[in-house]
């Protein structure tokens, strides 16, 4: 009985990484010395300019103030755990952080499943269909404030359950920043 519980816990532990909601890709400047950075600040509106102008529907979430609050809170939590301190003066910051997102409609085509019946007759066991869903891409950029060079970019893409910011958005930011090179 005890061995079966251990095997069950091991199976659950192995499945957790496979349940990741996002595909995360990272680009790192190989010449950047990440140990030299101690402070950070955010670019205004995540670095997005001209928010007073109309934006395409796929980018409407960037005008939501809750979006900015959740993203900044999640980034600040992750960076604080890595011994970076947020300063409110861009002139004092070693790093500047920008972020943006794009939301678009995606489609998955699910093919029909055919079966073979009595005397070799083919039949459709399940008809094919198209499954529509929202896919969001969140990009987090980290810029060296002294040189104004992009030193790290994290890109996370995944299906969205809804368009409202919340714990899912914060978890997505955490998942992207897990790959940030500071310990």
N, C-alpha and C positions, 0 to 999 in steps of 0.2 A: 504494500500500500504506500509506503513512504517513498519508494523508488518511483512509483507512478506519479506522485505529486511533484517530485523533482523534475521528471521528464516533462510534465505539463508546464511547469514554470519555465523551464528552458525553452520549450516551444513558443510560449508567449513572448519571452524575451527576444527570441530570434525574429519573431514577426513584427515587433515594434518598429525597427528601422525600415522594414518593407512597407509599412503603412504611411510613409511620408506623403504629405499632400502636395509637395512642390518638387519640381525639378530645379535644382540650384546650380548655377554656373558662376565661377569666380574668375576675375582677371586681376592679376597682381603685377605691379611694377617691380621688376627684379632688382632694381637699384635703390629702392626705398628702404630706409633703416627704420623699421617700425618701433624699435626700442627707444628711439629719440623722441617719440611723441608722448605728451603728457596731458594736453588739454584739447577740447574740441568745442565747436559751436555749430549751429545749423544755419544753412543758407535760408534767407527769407522765402517763405512759401515752398520750401523744399528745393529751391533753386529754379522753380518755374517762373518765367517772366510773363508779363502781359496777361495776368489772370482776369483783368477787367474786360478783355476782349472775349467774344464768343469762342468756345472751344468745341472741338468735334465731340459727338456723343460718346465715343470710346474713351474720352479723357475727362468726362464730367465729374468723376469722383474727386479730382484734384481740387475742385472748388469747395469741397465739404470740409468745414473747419474741424469736425471730429476726426476725419481722416488724418489731418496733420497732427492732431493731438495724440492719437493712438500711435502713429508711426514714431513721432519724436519721443514719446514715453518709452516705447519698446527699445529704441536705439539707445536712449540714455541709460536704461537699465543694463543693457548688454555691455556698453562701454564702461559703465561704472564698475561692473564686475571685473573688468579687465584693467582696472586702475587708471582709467582716463577720467578727467574731471571736466565737467561742462563749465565754461565761462560764458558770460553774456556779452562779451566784448570781442568782436571779430579780430581786433588788433592783438589780443592776447592769446588767441587760439592757435594751436599747432595744426589742427585739422579742421576742415570745413566739411560738413556732411550735407549732401543733397539727396533727394529721393523723388521718384515719380512713378506713376503707374499708368498702365493702359489696360482697358477692359474691352474685350471683343467677343462676338458670338462665334462659337465653334460648333462644328457638326461631326458626329461620328456616324458612319454608315454601318449598321449592323446587318450583315447578310442573312438571307433566309436559311433555315435549317431544313434539309430535305430528309425524308425517311424512305425506306423501302418496305412496302407492305406485302400483302398476300400475293403470291404469284409474280413478284418482281415489280409490282406497280409502284411508281414514285408518287409521293405525296409531300405536301409542305407541312412540316411539323410546327414550324414557327415562321411567320412571314418576316421578311426584312423590313427595316424601318430606319429612319434617321433620328438620332438623338441630339437635340440642341442643348447647349449649356453655355454659361459665361466662363471665359477664361481670363484670368488676370495675370499681368506681368508686373512685378514690383522690382524697381531698380534702385539700389542704394549706392551712391558714389561717395568716395572719401578723397578729399583733395588736400594736398600739402599746402597750408596757408602761406608759407614763406615763398614757395616757388610757383604756386598756382597750377601745379601739375596733378593730374588724376593719378593716385597711387593704388587705388583698390576699387573694384566694382563688383558688386554682388547682384546677380539677376535670378529672381525666382519666378517660376511660371507654374500655375496650377489652376484647377477648376475652382470656381467660386460658388459657395452655397447661396450667398445673397450679396447685395451691393452695400450693405451697412457695415461700417467699421465696428470693430469690437475685439474680443479675445482672439478670434481667428486671424485677424490682421496682425495683432501683436505676436501671435505664434509664428506667422509667416516671416515677420521681421527677424524674430529670434532664430528661425531656421536658416535664414540667409546669413546672419551675422555669426553663426557658429563657425563659419569658414574664415572669419576675419583673423589675421595672423597673430594678434596679441593674445597672450595668455592671461 
